[in-house]
Amino acid sequence: MRYSLEAWRKLGHMHTLCGQSIFVIDSLRHDPSASNKPALLLVHGYPTSTWDFNLIYDELCRDFRVLGPDLLGLGFSDKPYPHAYNIMEQADIVEATLAATDTGPCHVLAHDYGDTVAQEMMARDNARGGNRYLSVTLLNGGLFPETHLARPMQKLMAGPLGPLLAKLASRGKLLKTFSSVFGAATQPSAEELEAVWQMVNINNGLRCLPPLLGYMRERRQHRSRWVAALTDTRAPLAVINGSADPVSGAHMVARFRELIGEQHFIHALPDIGHYPHMEAPAAVVNAWRHFLATLQN
């Protein structure tokens, strides 16, 4: 099922977490039987929200309790400004979401910016000697700063001119950049583009996009910690990747194989770009279920 942005909003609920008002999707709210299902945590990317997963949400809910927050500064959550956005705070918010929803060990499905948040969460779990995450699946994202090929507009917005560029950002320019990371044959629909534009403008969110891009600097700063999160994890790890993504496609997977190894589940989606869960939702779900099946063998 495809959810409009407004329908997605109705699925969720606002929580006060880490002193901020955070929008949380939790299938337990509309499916009491979800209490008997394993939990699946969604961690979305920049500059959008949990709505990115709307095309696979119903399928995931068949066998899982599906939950996840809109990260601070994004989606329906609070968008404080000025604010020093950072990955550590986002990880705090995700962990607070798990605590507030009384969620125990869970599977993780992350994308883009959410991959970096997940890496920080894994680093914390490794340090605790725990097994909080039953599995971690990473869709296209900048796992290694040296393979993250940011779009020109992102590079400019991350710099000193970022606030000015955010004020001047037009619908056309932003959505052109968004579309440029999709596969040639799997471009977002007009309805999806309109939803993305509405999403980033909720609560005057355009002005938050430049400070949120501080994650590119953080990836360089914390590279050792976040790469070690992958090499040292106790959780079964999977990468499902759209190979045609110019930002973190096949070249990122090659680096993953080089640094992390071949022992993990890696599934490439040819001709698919940066948003595989939007471009090829059935293929993503099938690959993910295949990964989970390997854990039972």
C-alpha positions as CSV (number, residue, x, y, z in Angstrom):
1,M,0.0,0.0,0.0
2,R,1.2,3.5,-0.8
3,Y,0.6,6.0,2.1
4,S,0.1,9.7,1.5
5,L,2.0,12.0,3.9
6,E,-1.2,12.8,5.8
7,A,-2.1,9.1,6.1
8,W,1.4,8.4,7.4
9,R,1.0,11.2,10.0
10,K,-2.2,9.5,11.2
11,L,-0.3,6.2,11.8
12,G,2.1,7.8,14.2
13,H,2.1,9.6,17.6
14,M,4.2,12.3,19.2
15,H,6.4,11.5,22.1
16,T,8.6,13.8,24.2
17,L,12.0,12.3,24.0
18,C,15.3,13.9,25.0
19,G,13.4,17.1,25.6
20,Q,12.0,17.2,22.0
21,S,8.7,16.4,20.4
22,I,9.4,13.3,18.3
23,F,7.1,11.6,15.8
24,V,7.1,7.9,16.2
25,I,5.6,5.2,14.0
26,D,4.6,2.0,15.9
27,S,2.5,-0.7,14.4
28,L,1.4,-1.8,17.8
29,R,-0.9,1.2,17.9
30,H,-3.1,-0.2,15.2
31,D,-2.3,-3.9,15.4
32,P,-2.6,-5.4,19.0
33,S,-1.2,-8.7,17.7
34,A,2.1,-6.9,17.0
35,S,3.0,-7.4,20.7
36,N,3.6,-11.0,19.9
37,K,5.9,-10.3,16.9
38,P,9.6,-9.5,16.8
39,A,10.4,-5.8,16.7
40,L,11.9,-4.1,13.7
41,L,13.3,-0.6,14.1
42,L,13.4,1.7,11.1
43,V,16.0,4.5,11.0
44,H,15.5,6.8,8.0
45,G,17.7,9.1,6.0
46,Y,18.3,12.7,5.1
47,P,16.4,14.9,4.3
48,T,13.2,12.9,4.7
49,S,11.5,10.7,7.3
50,T,10.1,7.3,8.2
51,W,7.6,8.0,5.4
52,D,10.4,6.7,3.1
53,F,9.5,3.2,4.2
54,N,5.8,3.6,3.4
55,L,5.8,1.3,0.4
56,I,7.1,-1.6,2.4
57,Y,5.5,-0.9,5.7
58,D,2.4,-3.1,5.4
59,E,4.5,-6.0,4.2
60,L,6.9,-5.6,7.1
61,C,4.0,-5.4,9.5
62,R,2.8,-8.9,8.5
63,D,5.5,-10.5,10.7
64,F,7.0,-7.7,12.7
65,R,6.2,-5.0,15.1
66,V,7.5,-2.1,13.1
67,L,8.5,1.2,14.7
68,G,10.8,4.1,14.3
69,P,11.1,7.9,15.0
70,D,11.4,10.8,12.6
71,L,14.8,12.0,13.5
72,L,15.2,15.5,15.1
73,G,15.0,18.2,12.4
74,L,13.3,15.9,10.0
75,G,9.8,14.7,9.1
76,F,7.1,15.5,11.6
77,S,9.5,15.8,14.6
78,D,10.6,19.0,16.1
79,K,12.9,21.2,14.0
80,P,14.7,23.5,16.5
81,Y,16.7,26.3,15.0
82,P,19.4,27.3,15.6
83,H,20.6,23.9,16.9
84,A,23.8,21.9,16.8
85,Y,22.5,18.7,15.2
86,N,24.7,15.7,15.6
87,I,24.6,11.9,15.2
88,M,25.1,11.3,18.9
89,E,21.9,13.1,19.8
90,Q,20.0,11.3,17.1
91,A,21.2,8.0,18.5
92,D,20.1,9.1,21.9
93,I,16.6,9.8,20.4
94,V,16.4,6.4,18.7
95,E,17.4,4.7,22.0
96,A,14.9,6.8,23.9
97,T,12.3,5.7,21.4
98,L,13.0,2.0,22.1
99,A,12.8,2.8,25.9
100,A,9.5,4.8,25.6
101,T,7.9,2.0,23.5
102,D,9.2,-0.7,25.8
103,T,11.0,-2.4,22.9
104,G,13.5,-5.1,23.8
105,P,16.0,-6.7,21.3
106,C,15.1,-5.7,17.8
107,H,16.1,-6.0,14.2
108,V,17.3,-2.8,12.5
109,L,16.6,-1.5,9.0
110,A,18.4,1.7,8.3
111,H,19.1,4.0,5.3
112,D,21.5,6.8,4.4
113,Y,21.9,9.2,7.4
114,G,20.1,6.5,9.4
115,D,23.0,4.1,8.6
116,T,25.4,6.5,10.5
117,V,23.0,6.7,13.4
118,A,22.8,2.9,13.4
119,Q,26.6,2.7,13.4
120,E,26.7,4.8,16.5
121,M,24.1,2.6,18.1
122,M,26.1,-0.5,17.2
123,A,29.3,1.1,18.6
124,R,27.4,1.6,21.9
125,D,26.1,-1.9,22.0
126,N,29.6,-3.3,21.3
127,A,31.0,-1.3,24.2
128,R,28.3,-2.6,26.5
129,G,29.0,-6.2,25.4
130,G,25.3,-6.5,24.6
131,N,23.2,-8.1,22.0
132,R,20.5,-5.4,21.6
133,Y,20.2,-5.8,17.9
134,L,19.0,-9.1,16.5
135,S,20.2,-8.1,13.0
136,V,21.2,-4.8,11.3
137,T,20.5,-4.2,7.6
138,L,21.9,-1.1,5.9
139,L,20.5,0.3,2.7
140,N,22.5,2.8,0.7
141,G,24.5,5.1,3.0
142,G,27.9,6.7,3.6
143,L,29.4,3.9,5.8
144,F,32.8,5.2,4.9
145,P,33.5,9.0,4.5
146,E,36.0,8.3,1.7
147,T,33.3,6.7,-0.5
148,H,30.5,9.1,0.3
149,L,30.2,11.2,-2.9
150,A,27.9,14.0,-1.8
151,R,25.9,16.0,-4.4
152,P,27.1,19.5,-5.3
153,M,24.1,21.1,-3.6
154,Q,24.8,19.2,-0.4
155,K,28.5,20.3,-0.4
156,L,27.4,23.9,-0.8
157,M,24.8,23.7,1.9
158,A,27.2,22.1,4.3
159,G,29.5,25.2,4.0
160,P,29.3,28.7,5.3
161,L,26.8,29.7,2.6
162,G,24.4,27.0,3.8
163,P,21.9,29.2,5.6
164,L,21.6,31.6,2.7
165,L,21.2,28.7,0.2
166,A,18.4,27.2,2.4
167,K,16.6,30.5,2.3
168,L,16.9,30.7,-1.5
169,A,16.2,27.0,-2.1
170,S,13.5,26.5,-4.6
171,R,11.2,23.5,-5.0
172,G,12.7,22.8,-8.4
173,K,16.4,22.8,-7.2
174,L,15.8,20.7,-4.2
175,L,13.8,18.1,-5.9
176,K,16.2,18.0,-8.9
177,T,18.9,17.1,-6.4
178,F,16.7,14.5,-4.8
179,S,15.8,12.9,-8.1
180,S,19.4,12.8,-9.3
181,V,20.3,10.0,-6.9
182,F,17.5,7.7,-8.2
183,G,18.0,5.1,-10.9
184,A,17.3,6.3,-14.5
185,A,14.3,4.0,-14.8
186,T,13.0,4.3,-11.2
187,Q,12.6,8.1,-10.8
188,P,10.2,9.3,-8.1
189,S,6.7,10.1,-9.1
190,A,5.2,13.5,-9.0
191,E,3.2,12.6,-5.9
192,E,6.4,11.4,-4.2
193,L,8.2,14.6,-5.1
194,E,5.4,16.7,-3.7
195,A,5.4,14.7,-0.5
196,V,9.2,15.2,-0.1
197,W,8.8,19.0,-0.7
198,Q,6.0,19.2,1.9
199,M,8.0,17.1,4.3
200,V,11.1,19.3,4.4
201,N,8.9,22.4,4.8
202,I,7.0,21.1,7.8
203,N,7.8,23.3,10.8
204,N,10.0,25.6,8.7
205,G,12.4,22.7,8.1
206,L,14.3,24.0,5.1
207,R,16.5,26.1,7.4
208,C,17.5,23.0,9.3
209,L,18.9,21.2,6.3
210,P,22.4,22.9,6.4
211,P,23.1,22.2,10.1
212,L,21.9,18.7,9.7
213,L,24.6,18.2,7.0
214,G,27.2,18.4,9.8
215,Y,27.0,14.6,9.6
216,M,29.5,14.6,6.7
217,R,32.1,16.2,9.0
218,E,31.1,13.8,11.8
219,R,31.7,10.8,9.6
220,R,35.3,11.9,9.1
221,Q,35.7,12.8,12.7
222,H,34.4,9.5,14.1
223,R,35.5,7.3,11.2
224,S,37.5,4.9,13.4
225,R,34.6,4.4,15.8
226,W,31.9,3.9,13.2
227,V,34.0,1.5,11.0
228,A,34.8,-0.5,14.1
229,A,31.1,-0.6,14.9
230,L,30.8,-2.7,11.7
231,T,33.9,-4.9,12.2
232,D,33.2,-5.6,15.8
233,T,29.4,-6.1,15.8
234,R,27.9,-9.2,17.3
235,A,24.7,-8.6,15.3
236,P,24.3,-10.3,11.9
237,L,24.9,-7.6,9.3
238,A,23.5,-7.1,5.8
239,V,24.0,-4.5,3.1
240,I,21.3,-4.1,0.5
241,N,22.5,-1.6,-2.0
242,G,21.2,0.1,-5.2
243,S,24.3,-0.2,-7.4
244,A,23.4,2.8,-9.6
245,D,23.5,5.3,-6.7
246,P,26.0,8.0,-7.5
247,V,26.4,8.8,-3.7
248,S,26.9,5.4,-2.1
249,G,26.3,2.7,-4.7
250,A,28.5,0.0,-6.0
251,H,31.7,1.8,-5.1
252,M,30.7,1.8,-1.4
253,V,29.9,-1.9,-1.5
254,A,33.4,-2.5,-3.0
255,R,34.9,-0.6,0.0
256,F,32.7,-2.6,2.4
257,R,34.0,-5.9,1.0
258,E,37.6,-4.6,1.3
259,L,37.3,-3.3,4.9
260,I,34.6,-5.4,6.5
261,G,34.8,-8.6,4.5
262,E,32.7,-11.1,2.6
263,Q,31.3,-12.9,5.6
264,H,28.2,-10.7,5.7
265,F,25.1,-10.7,3.6
266,I,25.5,-8.4,0.6
267,H,22.8,-8.0,-2.0
268,A,23.2,-5.6,-5.0
269,L,20.3,-4.2,-6.9
270,P,21.4,-3.3,-10.4
271,D,20.1,-0.1,-12.0
272,I,18.6,1.0,-8.6
273,G,19.7,4.2,-7.0
274,H,20.0,5.7,-3.6
275,Y,16.4,4.9,-2.4
276,P,16.0,1.2,-3.0
277,H,13.0,0.9,-0.6
278,M,11.2,3.5,-2.8
279,E,12.6,2.4,-6.2
280,A,12.3,-1.4,-5.8
281,P,10.3,-2.1,-2.7
282,A,9.5,-5.7,-3.4
283,A,13.1,-6.5,-4.2
284,V,14.3,-4.9,-1.0
285,V,11.8,-6.9,1.1
286,N,12.6,-10.1,-0.7
287,A,16.4,-9.6,-0.2
288,W,15.8,-8.7,3.5
289,R,13.7,-11.8,4.1
290,H,16.3,-13.9,2.5
291,F,18.9,-12.5,4.8
292,L,16.7,-13.3,7.8
293,A,16.2,-16.8,6.6
294,T,20.0,-17.4,6.5
295,L,20.1,-16.6,10.2
296,Q,17.9,-19.6,10.9
297,N,20.2,-22.1,9.1
